Amino acid sequence: MRIVTLVLLLSTLAFSQKLSLDDLLKEYKSAEELYHHTKKESAGHIRVITRSELDKMQAYTLNDVLKTLRFFTLQPRKNGMTTLVRSGQTQMSSHPAKLYINSHELNSATLGNVLVQYGRMGLYFIDYIEIYQAGNSVTFGNEPGTLLIKLFTKDPSRENSTSIQASVDSFGSVTMQGVDAKVFDEYSYLTNVDLKKNYYKNYTSNNSELSRDGERGQFYFKFSKKDDYDIEIGAIKEKYDIFSGIGMATVDGDTQTNDIYTHITKYFENNLKIMLTSSYEKFELYDKDDIGIPLPGTTAPFPKQLNTEISTQVYSAIIEKRFINANNELFLGAQFKHQKFGIDEYKVDGVDYARNWGPKDLDIYMFFAENLYNINENHLISLSAKIDFYKNSFNKSSTEHILRAGYVALLDEKWTFKLFAMQSYMYPTFLQTTFSPNYNINPDLQSAESLTTTAEIIYKLKDSVFGFGFGKNTTDNAIIFDMNATDPSESIYVNSAQEKSFKFIFANMEHKLNIDNKIKMEIYRQFRDNYYSPKQGGSIQLFNTIGKFDIYNELLYHSKYTSLEGVDIKEGFDYSLGAIYKLNKKIELKLKAENIFDRASETPMGDIKVSATDRRVILTMEYTF
Amino acid sequence: MKAIITLLFSSLVLLASETNHLQVKILETIITNIHLDKNIVVWSDNKNLLAELKKHNVLLTTNICEDATVIILQDKRKLEKECSSKHIFVLNYNSLSHVPQSFGALFWKKGRPNIVLIEPRIKSQLIKISKDLEPYLEERVW
C-alpha cells in the first residue's frame, strides 16, 4: 500500500512539475504581453484586447472586435459596408472615431467615418488592440475623437516565423492570409498579405436582388532599425456589390476603395520622435436603380444611374518630445496636416453633373501638451491642452482647442479610481461640408463643442477585476443631420441651436478561474432624449483551454429599438462559438460559428431588416513554418 | 513612491523585473531537470540574467565562463572560444544552428515562448534529462 501511495505521490509530483513548466511559460507569455509597454491608464477608459484573446476569439477582421465594444452596435450600411453606431444614435450621426496602426492614423476623409472604411480589415498582422472610450489623451495627436482604437502590429522579435492561414465559410467565402517576420541583428521586418473573397446572405427588396458580396486585398510592410527608425507601408483595395444602394430599387452597382499610405518614424535620443506620413485614398460608387435615385437638385422622375469617384491626399508631419523628471512627465507635440480632397467624377445617367462643391483643401496646425504629475505615491494628476488652427480653401479659418484634466488614484491595493473631464470639439468632415452623392452639403458648418466628464472605479482581487463607470457628454453647436422626410436628397447637416447631451453607465467584470480559463462580462446603458438604435446592451465572453483545444464563447446582447424610420427592431442576441485544435507545433485547425441563433441586432433598409453579422461557419487551417 | 509609480514611469521597470524573474524560473526548472556527470555551474553572457540567477540561489553560478559547466547564451557573438565546448543552452532559436554545442533553447516564436531540446545533441553530450523535459525533445533543428 505504501508503495502504491509513493508511486501515486511521485506521479502527482511529476505531473505537477510538468504542469509547472508549461504554466511558467504561460505566465511568462502573459507577463511579456506587448501591451504592458504602451497601455496608458492616464489616457482614458481603456480596454485592451490581448494577443491571446484575439487568437482565441478568432478575430479575423476588425469588425469581429468592434462588435464587442460597449455603447456601440455594428450595423450594415446601404452601400454594402458596415459601421458602428453609438447607443441611441443613427448612422448619420457624427462619429469621430480614430483608428491607428502603431502611430499612424488611418485617414478616412473620403468616407468621413474610419470604421466604415476599415471594418473588414484583416487582423492577422495585429498583436493587440487598445481602445480608449469617452475621450482620450491629446498625446495621440491628430484631430480629436471620442473613440480611439489603436492596433499594434506583431513584434518581429516575438514572431521569428512565417505563418499562413486559409479559411472557407458556409457561404463559400475564401480567405488567405500570411505573415512573415524576422530579425537580423538590429534590423527587423514584418509583412502581411491578406486576400479575401466574401459572400453574404442575399436579400430581395422591391423585386431587386441585394448583394454585398465582394473581394478585398491588403498589404502591410514594416522595416525597422532598433531604437532608430520604422518605415511602414500599407495598402488596401476592395470592391463590394452596392447592396440596397442609395435609390429605391437597385439593379446593379458597386463600391470600390483604394488606400495606400507610408509612415516613417525616426527616434532620437532624449525621447524625441519625428513622424512623416502620406496617404492617398480613392472611393468609387456606381449605382443603377430601376425606379430612381433622389439626388440633390433633381426632381421626379429621378435619375436611374449615378457614377462618382472621389479621392483624398493627406500629408502630415509630427514632432513629439517627452521630458521625464523625477515624478513629473511633460509631453510636447506639434503637427501639421494637409488634406486635399478631389471629386474626380460625378455623373448622373452617364452625363457629367455640375454641382457647387464645398472647400477641397484643408490645412491644420496642431500644438499639444500634457503633463503627468504624481502628487504623492498614490495619486496622479494629468493636465492636457491642445490648440488646433484650421484653414480651408474657402479661406475660412477657425481656432479650436481641447482642455483635459484627469485624476487617477490607487486608493489601496484593491481600489483604483479614475476621473476625467475633457472640453473638446468636433470639426465637420468633407462629407458634411464639401461633397455628398445624395444629400446637400453645408460649407458653412461650424465645429461642435463638447464637454465630457467620466468616472470609473476598479476593484481588483487576486483573480478578479470589477469595474463600474459613468459619465455625461454635453455638446453645443452639435452637427446634426437635418433629414427631409419628403425629399431625402434635400437633407443637410446643420449646427443645432439646442444643446445636446447624453449620459452613460457601464459595469464589467473579469474573473480568471486559472491561467487557461477566464470569463468577461459587461453591461451598459445610455440615457438620451431619443433612441434610434439599441440604448443598452451587454456581453459575455468565455475563454477556455482544455488540453489541445482553445474554446471561445461570445454572447452579445443589444436591446430592442425603433428606428428613425419608425421600424420596430427586436432585441439582438449574437452568439458565437469557436474552437481551435493544436494538431502539432506547426498546424492549428480552427472552427468558428457566428451568430448561431441568427438573432444579431438588425437594421431596417426599406422593407427588409439586415444584421451586420450573418449566421455562418468558418473553417480555418493555420500553418507555421 | 512605489504604488503610484506603477501608473507612471517605473511600470516598465517593474514589468521588466517580473518578466526577468519568470524567465529565470523557467531556466532554473530546465537546468535542474538535466543531469551531467559533474556539478552544474552556470554562466551567462547576459549580466542581468546572471545576477537574477545568483539572487535566486537555486543554481550554482560563476562570473568566469571557463569555470562554468553550463552556459546560458543570449548573444552568440559573445561566446568565447575557450567556452565553446561547454554545454550551451541558447536564448534564440537560430543560435541552435550556429552554435554546434548548444543542446536546447528558450525562444520566442509566433508570439509565444517555447522550449526545445535537441535529442541527438543531448545524447552526444551525455546529458540526462528528467521525464518532465521529454515533451520538449526534438529530433533536429528546423
Boltz contact constraints between the chains, C-beta under 6 A:
constraints:
  - contact:
      token1: [A, 17]
      token2: [B, 132]
      max_distance: 6.0
  - contact:
      token1: [A, 18]
      token2: [B, 132]
      max_distance: 6.0
  - contact:
      token1: [A, 21]
      token2: [B, 29]
      max_distance: 6.0
  - contact:
      token1: [A, 24]
      token2: [B, 25]
      max_distance: 6.0
  - contact:
      token1: [A, 24]
      token2: [B, 26]
      max_distance: 6.0
  - contact:
      token1: [A, 25]
      token2: [B, 113]
      max_distance: 6.0
  - contact:
      token1: [A, 27]
      token2: [B, 22]
      max_distance: 6.0
  - contact:
      token1: [A, 28]
      token2: [B, 22]
      max_distance: 6.0
  - contact:
      token1: [A, 28]
      token2: [B, 113]
      max_distance: 6.0
  - contact:
      token1: [A, 29]
      token2: [B, 112]
      max_distance: 6.0
  - contact:
      token1: [A, 29]
      token2: [B, 113]
      max_distance: 6.0
  - contact:
      token1: [A, 31]
      token2: [B, 18]
      max_distance: 6.0
  - contact:
      token1: [A, 31]
      token2: [B, 19]
      max_distance: 6.0
  - contact:
      token1: [A, 31]
      token2: [B, 22]
      max_distance: 6.0
  - contact:
      token1: [A, 32]
      token2: [B, 19]
      max_distance: 6.0
  - contact:
      token1: [A, 36]
      token2: [B, 15]
      max_distance: 6.0
  - contact:
      token1: [A, 41]
      token2: [B, 7]
      max_distance: 6.0
  - contact:
      token1: [A, 51]
      token2: [B, 111]
      max_distance: 6.0
  - contact:
      token1: [A, 158]
      token2: [B, 108]
      max_distance: 6.0
  - contact:
      token1: [A, 158]
      token2: [B, 111]
      max_distance: 6.0
  - contact:
      token1: [A, 160]
      token2: [B, 109]
      max_distance: 6.0
  - contact:
      token1: [A, 161]
      token2: [B, 109]
      max_distance: 6.0
  - contact:
      token1: [A, 161]
      token2: [B, 110]
      max_distance: 6.0
  - contact:
      token1: [A, 374]
      token2: [B, 4]
      max_distance: 6.0
  - contact:
      token1: [A, 377]
      token2: [B, 1]
      max_distance: 6.0
  - contact:
      token1: [A, 377]
      token2: [B, 3]
      max_distance: 6.0
  - contact:
      token1: [A, 377]
      token2: [B, 4]
      max_distance: 6.0
  - contact:
      token1: [A, 378]
      token2: [B, 3]
      max_distance: 6.0
  - contact:
      token1: [A, 378]
      token2: [B, 4]
      max_distance: 6.0
  - contact:
      token1: [A, 380]
      token2: [B, 4]
      max_distance: 6.0
  - contact:
      token1: [A, 380]
      token2: [B, 7]
      max_distance: 6.0
  - contact:
      token1: [A, 408]
      token2: [B, 7]
      max_distance: 6.0
  - contact:
      token1: [A, 410]
      token2: [B, 3]
      max_distance: 6.0
  - contact:
      token1: [A, 624]
      token2: [B, 110]
      max_distance: 6.0
